[in-house]
Amino acid sequence: MVILYWISAYLLGTFLTALWIGKWKGVDLASSGSGNPGARNALSVLGRRASFLVFLGDFLKGSVVVWAGLWLEFSLVAVAVAGLLAVVGHIYPLWRKGRGGKGISTFAGVTFWLTPDLFLAMLVLSFAFYPWLKSATLSMLAGFSAFFAVAFALQVQSVVWPLFFAIIVIVIRHKENLKVSLEKRFPAKKA
């Protein structure tokens, strides 16, 4: 039963809300703007309302995975693995040859319900660092650091280790954004 749940979590993750919102608006977000089927690209191409709908749809994917696991009374570790698989499905959907989104909204939906205290720490630090870093991507890294730190402080890492892997996958998916953001925020000094 748990294996079926995990497969379902991955498949739900592959449902890319941005592509459906884009189709509804008559725009292919996979080939417009940055080409990333996510909320940030929807914002730049279609505006705030579409971006919010994309965020909400991807957030709800993560939420549904957690709700289903808790309703079925699976262990928290099994639910966290399903959360990881939903994020992986969003980032690497088989039906698009692995060309998916970046996983932030889905990860937020998982952590909001599964680890609300860690989610809050991540959110607060992300917002706290944004005025200084002036980069959503770098602020996200600060938020992930808070997620790790609070998990270790509360000694809940045994339950959320799958979410640590989800963070690693998300960071890998953001490597180009991170490189550009770091170069902008901390330009190399000329000799």
ChimeraX attribute file (.defattr): number of C-alpha atoms within 10 A of each C-alpha:
attribute: neighborCount
match mode: 1-to-1
recipient: residues
	/A:1	7
	/A:2	14
	/A:3	10
	/A:4	8
	/A:5	19
	/A:6	22
	/A:7	15
	/A:8	17
	/A:9	28
	/A:10	23
	/A:11	18
	/A:12	21
	/A:13	29
	/A:14	26
	/A:15	19
	/A:16	21
	/A:17	23
	/A:18	29
	/A:19	20
	/A:20	17
	/A:21	21
	/A:22	20
	/A:23	12
	/A:24	11
	/A:25	12
	/A:26	9
	/A:27	17
	/A:28	18
	/A:29	24
	/A:30	19
	/A:31	10
	/A:32	16
	/A:33	16
	/A:34	14
	/A:35	16
	/A:36	19
	/A:37	28
	/A:38	26
	/A:39	28
	/A:40	21
	/A:41	22
	/A:42	30
	/A:43	16
	/A:44	14
	/A:45	19
	/A:46	19
	/A:47	13
	/A:48	14
	/A:49	11
	/A:50	22
	/A:51	21
	/A:52	15
	/A:53	16
	/A:54	27
	/A:55	22
	/A:56	16
	/A:57	22
	/A:58	31
	/A:59	22
	/A:60	17
	/A:61	27
	/A:62	31
	/A:63	22
	/A:64	18
	/A:65	30
	/A:66	28
	/A:67	15
	/A:68	15
	/A:69	21
	/A:70	16
	/A:71	9
	/A:72	13
	/A:73	11
	/A:74	16
	/A:75	13
	/A:76	17
	/A:77	15
	/A:78	21
	/A:79	28
	/A:80	27
	/A:81	23
	/A:82	29
	/A:83	34
	/A:84	31
	/A:85	27
	/A:86	35
	/A:87	35
	/A:88	27
	/A:89	27
	/A:90	33
	/A:91	25
	/A:92	23
	/A:93	22
	/A:94	14
	/A:95	12
	/A:96	10
	/A:97	8
	/A:98	14
	/A:99	16
	/A:100	27
	/A:101	29
	/A:102	24
	/A:103	28
	/A:104	22
	/A:105	23
	/A:106	30
	/A:107	26
	/A:108	25
	/A:109	25
	/A:110	30
	/A:111	25
	/A:112	19
	/A:113	17
	/A:114	23
	/A:115	19
	/A:116	13
	/A:117	16
	/A:118	23
	/A:119	22
	/A:120	16
	/A:121	19
	/A:122	26
	/A:123	20
	/A:124	14
	/A:125	19
	/A:126	24
	/A:127	15
	/A:128	14
	/A:129	18
	/A:130	16
	/A:131	11
	/A:132	11
	/A:133	18
	/A:134	13
	/A:135	19
	/A:136	17
	/A:137	21
	/A:138	22
	/A:139	22
	/A:140	21
	/A:141	18
	/A:142	21
	/A:143	24
	/A:144	23
	/A:145	17
	/A:146	21
	/A:147	25
	/A:148	20
	/A:149	16
	/A:150	18
	/A:151	21
	/A:152	12
	/A:153	10
	/A:154	10
	/A:155	11
	/A:156	14
	/A:157	16
	/A:158	11
	/A:159	18
	/A:160	25
	/A:161	17
	/A:162	20
	/A:163	25
	/A:164	17
	/A:165	14
	/A:166	23
	/A:167	22
	/A:168	13
	/A:169	18
	/A:170	19
	/A:171	20
	/A:172	13
	/A:173	17
	/A:174	15
	/A:175	12
	/A:176	11
	/A:177	16
	/A:178	19
	/A:179	12
	/A:180	14
	/A:181	18
	/A:182	16
	/A:183	11
	/A:184	13
	/A:185	13
	/A:186	10
	/A:187	10
	/A:188	9
	/A:189	5
	/A:190	4
	/A:191	3
